Amino acid sequence: MKFQTTDPASNPAAIFYKRCTVDLRSAEMTFADVPCRNLEDVLGGFGRSFQDLAERRIEEAYCDENPLIVNTGLLTGSTAMTGLRTFFSGYSPIKSSLAGLPAAMWSTGSGKFGAKFKWTGLDELVFEGRSPQPVYVVISESDSGPQVILKPAEHLLGLSTHAKIMALQKDYDNAHFAAIGPAGENWRENYMGAVALSTENQLKSGDDKFRFAGRGGMGSLMGYKNVLALVAQSSDKLKAVSEAVKKVNINVIKGGGSARIQPLSRGGGGGTWAAYDVLQEFNAVPLNNFRPQGNDLPERLFRANVEKNYDIKSEACYRCGITCHNNVAEKNADGSRGEFLAKFDYEPLNLLGTNLGIHDAGQAARLIQLGDNYGMDAISLGVTIAYALSYNARHPEKPILNGATFGDYEKIRELVIQAGEGRLPEIGKGSMRLSNSLGEPGYAYHVKGLEIPAYQPETNPGYAWAIAGGHMSMGTYGLLTREGKSDLESWVTGITVDKLQIVGFDMIGLCKFFDIAKGIGTQMVVDCLKSEFDLDVSIGELRAAVRRAFLRGIALEFRQGYTKAEYCLPAEVSDDPNPHIKLPNLGSPEFTRQLEERVWAVFEPELAGLLG
């Protein structure tokens, strides 16, 4: 980016980002230094891409007019800890209104690809149209600026996400990679394709230890465009860490935002996996399609129980001290580490484990590994399969698909494979479409067409207003379970003021664990922007930009045919309250009615004019 001002909020047009637009049909490239329209443009990520998507009227996700926008945030590739994020945006094949129109969506992941992309000198890559043959894209640095080249990719067809990345690594040194798997290649039958992002650990070890931009089917959109992978090749361009940023980074590691997910050896809970222990106290760990039974079955996948039989190592992303995820491997007879199995984060472990009635860590790991290598969003995959299992439990006389039931590992594994290979569109197209086709949508756990994460909706009515991933674009998932808030006023304030601020991280390029409770409107971010770019931005200006971007997302949903009636939890939550959950039921009809009235009273007046 080029900075000709130190005041981005008042003078955004004096800041320029480097964009390359690729016409995939003709293979023509157009480079431009684009002036920023507002602070959202300066920050980047979905804050910028949603403004561009708002200029398109898209009725089908799979059309040449629907772009795939790949960009970074202002702090991606910086010395600020967690500044690694890459964003993929477009109109989603899986998230859509009941009117049948696709929703604007973004997905994001870490790894080192985003930093390498930024270090080539490019800030944004926009794919228009569709390539007539499979290609991969090389983004590289040169003396004259960033270069973008399309290359034939027939040799990558059919390979898993991991195999694609490892094949490309042989040809490109000093590079990182983003790739789709067979699910994305089979975009017609699979709408939940994800984009795998390479990690240092993966490239050095040869194990499939990647990160994912999973939500919303951006890998399927990439597959439709016939782009199988991206290569970002650049020398590392990290400058020395300033005292100001060093202080921030130490605070990120030791502060409240990430301390609880630090490894056990540092006094933390052992990564996101620790959510099992916290939620089980309330019988609120999702089990058997989000129906906890008040028993101890979820405890079989507690870390303390899994590590008796498996080797577990807490690991971190590139240059990150948070160490939030755990790599699980077989344990040899002599106690040494054996074959790598999978990366355990709470969401995939629950939704491809406990929520499917799978309580064996090895089986859950194999399902996670399969989904990762086929390149599918673990949340959409697990929740859609859980719906099918629940349907079969309710209709034992006439089950669907292969008749799989909760806990039937072999048949569940078969569903994952068939969906990943494009042979099972009933699963690959998501729970909304499957449940509507069967006439039983009430226990399909999606909101606005996108499957919900592994937090009981009875404890999080904020899901209804999330504009992307349910817990990553509306940070209310811990408002009851962690903060103990069950009163209406706290929830109205949380949804309309404080907890929406979490989406700011998907603008600026930082991981949410930088400060998950407060968003980017903090002195820590102000100090990083001053140190890295000599920009003077206030906390208030950051919070206002995040709020505008969030509300723009809701305005775009309305434009795409959503009605207020679709901003709701699954019907089962209110129709059949779960007596086992030891928490107030925030999905009751009366609480829901009052919450909807109060939230829309705040949001509606602010929506006018946001789309221009």
C-alpha positions in Angstrom: 0.0 0.0 0.0 1.0 3.6 -0.6 0.5 6.1 2.2 0.3 9.8 1.5 -1.4 10.8 4.7 -1.2 9.9 8.4 -4.9 10.4 8.8 -6.7 7.5 7.1 -10.1 8.3 8.6 -10.3 11.8 7.3 -8.3 11.4 4.1 -8.6 7.8 3.0 -8.2 8.7 -0.7 -4.6 9.5 0.0 -3.9 5.8 0.7 -3.7 3.4 -2.3 -3.8 -0.3 -2.4 -2.4 -2.5 -5.2 -5.0 -4.5 -7.0 -4.6 -7.0 -9.8 -7.8 -7.9 -11.8 -7.5 -11.2 -13.7 -9.9 -12.0 -16.6 -9.7 -15.7 -16.4 -11.3 -16.3 -19.8 -8.7 -14.2 -21.7 -5.9 -14.5 -19.1 -5.5 -10.7 -19.2 -4.1 -8.9 -16.1 -4.8 -5.3 -15.0 -2.8 -3.7 -12.3 -3.9 -0.5 -10.5 -3.2 1.6 -7.5 -6.7 2.1 -6.1 -7.5 5.0 -3.8 -9.4 4.0 -0.7 -13.0 5.2 -0.3 -13.1 5.1 3.5 -11.4 3.6 6.5 -12.9 0.2 5.8 -11.0 0.2 2.5 -7.8 1.1 4.3 -8.2 -1.7 6.9 -9.0 -4.2 4.1 -10.4 -7.7 4.2 -14.2 -8.0 4.0 -14.5 -4.3 4.9 -13.2 -3.6 1.4 -14.5 -6.6 -0.5 -18.1 -6.2 0.6 -18.2 -2.7 -0.8 -17.1 -4.1 -4.2 -19.6 -7.0 -4.0 -22.4 -4.4 -3.3 -21.7 -3.0 -6.7 -22.8 -6.4 -8.3 -26.3 -7.7 -8.7 -25.7 -11.5 -8.5 -28.6 -14.0 -8.7 -26.5 -17.2 -9.1 -23.3 -17.9 -7.2 -21.9 -19.8 -10.1 -21.9 -17.1 -12.8 -19.1 -15.2 -14.5 -20.2 -11.9 -12.9 -19.6 -13.2 -9.4 -16.0 -12.3 -8.6 -13.6 -14.2 -6.3 -11.8 -11.5 -4.3 -8.5 -12.5 -2.5 -7.1 -9.8 -0.2 -5.3 -9.2 3.0 -5.7 -6.8 5.9 -3.7 -3.8 6.8 -1.7 -5.7 9.4 -1.3 -8.9 7.5 2.4 -9.6 7.2 3.3 -7.0 9.8 5.2 -7.6 13.1 1.9 -7.5 15.0 1.3 -11.0 16.4 -1.3 -13.0 14.5 -1.1 -10.7 11.4 -1.3 -13.6 9.0 -4.9 -13.6 7.6 -5.9 -14.0 4.0 -9.5 -13.3 3.0 -11.6 -14.9 0.2 -14.8 -13.1 -0.7 -17.7 -13.6 -3.2 -21.3 -14.5 -3.3 -21.7 -17.8 -1.6 -22.9 -21.0 -3.2 -24.1 -22.4 0.2 -25.4 -19.4 2.1 -28.5 -18.1 0.4 -31.9 -16.6 1.2 -35.1 -18.5 1.0 -35.7 -16.3 -2.1 -32.9 -18.3 -3.7 -30.3 -15.5 -4.0 -26.7 -16.1 -2.8 -25.4 -14.1 0.1 -22.2 -12.1 0.1 -19.7 -14.0 2.1 -16.0 -14.1 3.1 -13.8 -16.7 4.6 -10.4 -16.3 6.2 -7.5 -18.4 7.4 -4.0 -18.0 8.8 -0.8 -20.0 7.9 1.9 -18.0 6.1 0.2 -17.6 2.7 -1.2 -14.2 3.6 2.1 -12.8 4.6 3.8 -14.1 1.5 1.0 -12.7 -0.6 1.4 -9.2 1.0 5.2 -9.3 0.6 4.9 -9.7 -3.2 3.6 -6.1 -3.2 0.0 -7.1 -4.0 -2.9 -6.2 -1.7 -5.8 -7.6 -3.7 -6.4 -10.1 -6.4 -9.8 -10.2 -8.2 -10.8 -13.1 -10.4 -13.4 -12.3 -13.0 -15.1 -14.9 -15.2 -14.0 -18.5 -15.5 -10.9 -20.1 -16.9 -11.6 -22.5 -19.9 -9.1 -25.0 -18.4 -7.8 -25.7 -14.9 -5.1 -23.3 -13.8 -3.1 -22.3 -10.8 -1.9 -18.8 -10.2 1.6 -17.6 -9.3 1.9 -14.3 -7.5 5.5 -13.2 -7.2 7.7 -10.2 -6.5 9.9 -8.5 -9.1 11.9 -5.4 -9.5 9.0 -3.7 -11.3 6.4 -4.8 -8.7 4.1 -7.8 -8.2 3.6 -10.2 -11.1 0.7 -12.6 -11.6 0.9 -15.6 -14.0 -1.6 -18.3 -14.8 -0.2 -21.8 -15.4 -1.9 -25.1 -16.5 -3.0 -27.2 -13.6 -4.2 -30.5 -15.2 -1.6 -32.3 -13.2 -3.2 -31.1 -9.9 -6.7 -32.3 -10.8 -8.1 -34.8 -8.3 -5.3 -34.4 -5.7 -6.2 -33.7 -2.1 -5.5 -30.2 -0.7 -2.3 -31.5 1.0 -1.1 -33.3 -2.1 -1.6 -30.2 -4.2 0.4 -28.0 -1.8 3.2 -30.5 -1.5 3.4 -30.9 -5.3 3.6 -27.2 -5.8 6.3 -26.9 -3.1 8.6 -28.9 -5.2 8.5 -26.3 -8.0 8.5 -23.1 -5.9 10.9 -22.3 -3.1 10.4 -19.4 -0.7 6.6 -19.7 -1.3 3.4 -20.5 0.4 0.2 -22.0 -1.1 -3.6 -21.9 -1.1 -5.4 -24.9 -2.7 -8.8 -26.4 -3.0 -9.4 -30.2 -2.8 -11.7 -32.6 -4.7 -14.8 -31.0 -3.0 -14.1 -27.6 -4.6 -13.4 -29.3 -8.0 -16.8 -30.9 -7.7 -18.5 -27.5 -7.2 -21.7 -28.5 -8.9 -22.5 -31.1 -6.2 -20.5 -29.6 -3.3 -21.2 -26.1 -2.1 -19.0 -26.3 1.1 -15.6 -26.4 -0.6 -12.8 -24.8 1.5 -9.4 -23.2 0.7 -6.4 -24.8 2.5 -3.6 -22.5 3.4 -0.1 -23.9 3.9 1.9 -23.6 7.1 5.6 -23.6 7.9 5.0 -26.8 10.0 3.3 -28.5 7.0 6.0 -27.7 4.5 8.8 -28.7 6.8 7.3 -31.9 8.2 5.4 -33.1 5.2 2.3 -33.7 7.4 -1.1 -32.3 6.5 -1.0 -29.5 9.1 -2.7 -26.7 7.2 -5.1 -23.9 8.1 -8.4 -23.2 6.4 -10.5 -20.5 4.9 -13.5 -22.8 5.2 -16.8 -21.0 5.6 -19.3 -20.2 2.9 -18.0 -22.3 0.1 -15.3 -20.0 -1.2 -13.3 -23.1 -2.3 -16.3 -24.2 -4.4 -16.4 -20.7 -6.0 -12.7 -21.1 -6.7 -13.4 -24.5 -8.2 -16.1 -23.1 -10.4 -13.6 -20.5 -11.7 -11.3 -23.4 -12.5 -8.5 -22.1 -10.2 -7.1 -25.0 -8.3 -4.4 -23.3 -6.3 -2.5 -20.0 -5.6 1.2 -19.7 -5.1 2.6 -16.6 -3.3 6.4 -16.4 -3.8 8.4 -13.7 -2.1 11.3 -13.2 0.2 10.3 -12.5 3.8 10.0 -8.8 4.5 9.6 -8.6 8.3 11.2 -5.5 9.8 12.5 -5.3 13.3 9.9 -5.3 16.0 9.5 -1.9 17.6 9.2 -1.5 21.3 5.6 -0.5 20.9 4.7 -3.6 19.0 6.8 -5.8 21.2 4.8 -4.6 24.2 1.5 -5.3 22.3 2.7 -8.8 21.4 3.5 -9.6 25.0 0.1 -8.4 26.0 -1.6 -10.6 23.4 0.1 -13.7 24.8 -0.5 -12.8 28.5 -3.7 -10.9 28.3 -7.3 -12.0 28.7 -7.9 -12.5 25.1 -5.7 -15.5 24.6 -4.5 -16.6 28.0 -7.3 -19.2 28.5 -6.3 -21.0 25.3 -2.6 -21.1 26.0 -1.0 -24.6 26.4 -1.5 -26.4 29.7 2.2 -26.0 30.4 1.7 -22.2 30.5 -1.4 -22.3 32.7 -4.0 -22.2 29.9 -6.7 -24.6 29.0 -4.8 -26.3 26.2 -6.1 -24.5 23.1 -9.7 -24.1 21.8 -10.2 -27.8 22.8 -10.7 -26.4 26.3 -14.2 -25.4 25.4 -15.2 -29.0 26.0 -14.4 -28.7 29.7 -16.1 -25.3 30.0 -19.4 -26.2 28.3 -19.7 -29.7 29.7 -20.2 -28.1 33.2 -23.6 -26.9 31.8 -24.3 -30.0 29.7 -23.9 -27.6 26.7 -21.5 -29.6 24.5 -23.3 -30.3 21.3 -24.1 -34.0 21.0 -26.2 -36.0 18.5 -27.3 -33.0 16.4 -27.2 -30.3 19.1 -29.2 -32.4 21.6 -27.1 -32.8 24.8 -28.4 -35.6 26.9 -27.1 -34.7 30.3 -24.6 -37.5 30.4 -20.8 -37.8 30.5 -20.3 -38.9 26.9 -18.6 -35.7 25.8 -16.0 -36.2 28.4 -14.5 -39.1 26.4 -13.0 -36.4 24.1 -11.7 -34.3 26.9 -8.0 -33.7 26.3 -7.0 -35.4 29.6 -8.7 -38.6 28.4 -7.5 -38.4 24.8 -3.8 -38.0 25.8 -3.8 -41.3 27.6 -3.8 -43.1 24.2 -2.5 -40.4 21.7 0.4 -38.1 21.4 -0.7 -34.5 21.6 1.5 -31.5 20.9 0.4 -27.9 21.2 1.5 -25.8 18.3 1.2 -22.3 16.9 1.0 -20.5 13.6 4.0 -18.7 12.1 5.5 -16.2 14.6 2.6 -16.5 17.0 3.0 -17.2 20.7 -0.6 -18.1 21.4 -0.2 -21.8 20.5 -4.0 -22.4 20.3 -4.2 -25.7 18.4 -3.1 -29.2 19.1 -1.7 -31.7 16.6 -2.7 -35.3 17.5 -0.7 -38.3 16.5 -0.7 -42.0 17.2 1.4 -43.1 20.2 3.8 -45.9 19.6 4.2 -48.8 22.0 7.3 -47.2 23.5 5.5 -43.9 24.1 7.1 -42.1 21.2 5.1 -40.1 18.6 3.7 -42.1 15.7 1.7 -41.2 12.6 0.2 -37.8 12.5 -3.6 -37.9 12.5 -5.2 -34.4 12.6 -5.1 -30.9 14.0 -7.7 -30.7 16.9 -9.6 -27.5 17.2 -12.8 -27.4 19.1 -15.2 -26.9 16.1 -14.0 -29.8 13.9 -13.5 -32.1 16.9 -17.0 -31.6 18.2 -18.9 -31.4 14.9 -17.1 -34.4 13.4 -17.0 -36.2 16.7 -19.3 -35.8 19.7 -22.1 -34.2 17.7 -22.2 -37.2 15.4 -22.2 -39.6 18.3 -18.5 -40.4 17.7 -16.6 -40.5 21.0 -13.4 -42.2 19.9 -10.6 -39.7 19.3 -8.9 -41.8 16.6 -12.2 -42.0 14.6 -12.9 -38.3 15.0 -9.3 -37.5 13.9 -9.7 -39.6 10.8 -13.0 -37.8 9.9 -11.3 -34.5 10.4 -8.3 -35.5 8.2 -10.6 -36.8 5.5 -12.7 -33.6 5.4 -9.5 -31.5 5.4 -7.9 -33.3 2.5 -11.1 -33.3 0.5 -11.2 -29.6 1.2 -14.6 -29.2 3.0 -15.7 -26.8 5.7 -15.7 -28.9 8.8 -18.6 -27.0 10.3 -21.0 -27.3 7.3 -19.9 -30.9 6.7 -20.4 -32.0 10.3 -23.7 -30.2 10.9 -25.2 -31.5 7.6 -24.3 -35.0 8.4 -25.7 -34.6 11.9 -29.0 -33.6 10.4 -29.1 -36.7 8.2 -28.3 -38.9 11.2 -31.1 -37.2 13.2 -33.5 -37.7 10.4 -32.7 -41.4 10.3 -33.1 -41.6 14.1 -36.6 -40.2 13.7 -37.4 -42.4 10.7 -35.9 -45.8 11.3 -38.4 -47.4 9.0 -37.3 -45.3 6.0 -33.8 -43.8 6.5 -32.1 -41.7 3.9 -28.7 -42.0 2.2 -26.8 -45.0 3.5 -28.9 -45.3 6.6 -26.1 -44.0 8.9 -27.0 -43.5 12.5 -25.2 -41.7 15.4 -22.0 -43.3 16.3 -21.8 -45.5 13.1 -18.2 -44.5 12.2 -17.9 -46.6 9.0 -21.1 -45.2 7.5 -20.4 -41.7 8.5 -16.9 -42.0 7.0 -18.6 -43.2 3.8 -20.8 -40.0 3.8 -17.7 -37.8 4.1 -15.9 -39.6 1.2 -19.0 -39.5 -1.1 -19.6 -35.8 -0.3 -15.9 -34.9 -0.9 -15.9 -36.8 -4.2 -19.0 -35.0 -5.4 -21.2 -38.1 -5.3 -23.5 -37.0 -2.5 -25.0 -33.6 -3.2 -27.6 -34.2 -0.4 -24.7 -33.6 2.0 -22.5 -31.4 -0.2 -25.2 -28.7 -0.7 -25.8 -28.2 3.1 -28.4 -28.7 5.7 -30.9 -26.0 4.6 -31.4 -27.6 1.2 -31.4 -31.2 2.5 -33.9 -30.4 5.3 -36.2 -28.4 3.0 -36.2 -31.2 0.5 -37.3 -33.6 3.2 -39.9 -31.2 4.6 -38.4 -31.2 8.1 -36.4 -28.1 8.5 -37.0 -27.6 12.2 -33.9 -29.5 13.5 -31.5 -28.4 10.7 -28.9 -26.3 12.6 -28.2 -23.5 10.2 -29.0 -19.8 10.4 -29.7 -18.0 7.1 -28.4 -21.0 5.2 -25.1 -21.3 6.9 -24.5 -24.1 9.4 -23.8 -23.0 13.0 -20.7 -23.6 15.0 -20.4 -25.9 18.0 -22.2 -23.8 20.5 -25.8 -24.5 21.5 -28.1 -22.0 20.0 -30.2 -22.0 23.2 -27.2 -20.2 24.7 -26.5 -17.8 21.8 -29.4 -16.0 20.1 -26.8 -13.7 18.6 -26.3 -16.3 15.9 -29.3 -14.8 14.1 -27.5 -11.6 13.3 -24.1 -13.1 12.4 -23.2 -12.0 8.8 -20.7 -14.9 8.2 -19.4 -17.6 10.5 -21.8 -17.7 13.4 -19.3 -17.3 16.2 -16.7 -15.4 14.2 -18.8 -12.6 13.1 -21.0 -12.2 16.2 -19.0 -12.7 19.3 -21.9 -13.5 21.6 -21.2 -17.3 21.9 -19.7 -16.8 25.4 -22.0 -14.0 26.7 -24.0 -16.5 28.7 -21.6 -19.4 29.2 -18.6 -17.3 30.2 -20.0 -14.0 31.2 -23.2 -15.2 32.8 -25.5 -12.7 31.0 -29.1 -13.8 30.5 -30.9 -10.5 30.8 -32.4 -8.8 27.8 -30.5 -5.5 28.1 -27.1 -7.3 28.1 -28.0 -9.2 25.0 -29.3 -6.2 23.1 -26.1 -4.3 24.0 -24.0 -7.3 23.1 -25.5 -7.8 19.7 -25.9 -4.2 18.7 -22.8 -2.6 20.2 -20.0 -4.7 21.6 -20.0 -8.2 20.3 -20.3 -7.3 16.6 -16.9 -5.7 16.9 -15.3 -9.1 16.5 -15.7 -8.8 12.7 -13.0 -6.1 12.7 -10.3 -8.7 12.8 -11.6 -9.9 9.4 -10.8 -6.5 8.1 -7.4 -5.7 9.5 -5.7 -9.1 9.1 -5.3 -10.2 12.7 -6.5 -13.4 14.3 -9.4 -13.0 16.7 -7.3 -14.2 19.6 -5.4 -10.9 19.4 -8.2 -9.6 21.6 -11.3 -11.7 21.2 -13.3 -9.8 23.8 -12.9 -6.3 22.4 -12.3 -6.4 18.7 -9.8 -4.0 17.0 -11.0 -0.9 18.7 -8.3 -0.9 21.3 -5.1 1.0 22.2 -3.1 -2.1 21.1 -4.3 -1.8 17.5 -3.8 2.0 17.6 -0.2 1.5 18.7 0.4 -1.1 16.0 -0.9 1.2 13.2 1.2 4.0 14.5 4.4 1.9 14.7 3.9 0.0 11.4 2.6 2.8 9.1 2.7 6.1 11.1 -1.0 6.2 10.9 -3.0 8.2 13.5 -6.3 6.4 14.1 -8.5 6.6 17.2 -10.3 3.8 18.9 -13.6 5.5 18.1 -12.7 5.7 14.4 -11.8 2.0 14.3 -15.1 1.0 16.1 -17.1 3.1 13.7 -15.5 1.6 10.7 -16.2 -2.0 12.0 -19.8 -1.1 12.7 -20.4 0.3 9.2 -18.8 -2.8 7.7 -21.0 -5.1 9.8 -24.2 -3.2 9.0 -23.3 -3.2 5.3 -23.3 -7.0 5.6 -26.8 -7.0 6.9 -27.9 -4.5 4.2 -26.5 -6.8 1.6 -28.4 -9.7 3.1 -31.6 -7.8 2.7 -30.8 -6.9 -0.9 -30.3 -10.6 -1.6 -33.8 -11.4 -0.5 -33.5 -12.1 3.2 -36.5 -11.3 5.4 -36.5 -10.6 9.1 -38.2 -14.0 9.5 -34.9 -15.7 8.4 -33.0 -14.0 11.3 -33.9 -16.8 13.6 -32.6 -19.9 15.4 -33.6 -23.4 14.4 -37.3 -24.1 15.3 -36.4 -27.0 17.6 -34.8 -24.6 20.0 -38.2 -23.1 20.9 -40.5 -25.9 20.0 -38.7 -28.6 22.0 -36.6 -27.0 24.8 -33.7 -29.3 25.9 -34.2 -29.9 29.7 -30.6 -31.2 30.1 -28.9 -27.9 29.4 -28.2 -26.3 32.8 -28.5 -22.7 31.6 -31.3 -20.2 30.9 -33.0 -21.0 27.6 -32.5 -17.8 25.6 -34.4 -19.3 22.6 -37.8 -19.1 24.3 -40.5 -17.4 22.2 -41.0 -14.5 24.5 -37.3 -13.7 24.9 -36.8 -14.1 21.2 -39.7 -11.7 20.4 -38.4 -9.0 22.7 -34.8 -9.4 21.5 -35.8 -9.1 17.9 -37.8 -6.0 18.5 -35.0 -4.3 20.4 -32.2 -5.3 18.0 -34.0 -4.2 14.8 -35.0 -0.9 16.5 -31.3 -0.2 16.8 -30.1 -1.6 13.4 -32.8 -0.6 11.0 -32.3 3.2 11.1 -28.6 2.7 10.4 -29.0 0.5 7.3 -30.2 3.2 4.9 -27.6 4.4 2.5 -24.9 1.9 3.4 -25.0 0.4 -0.1 -24.8 3.7 -1.9 
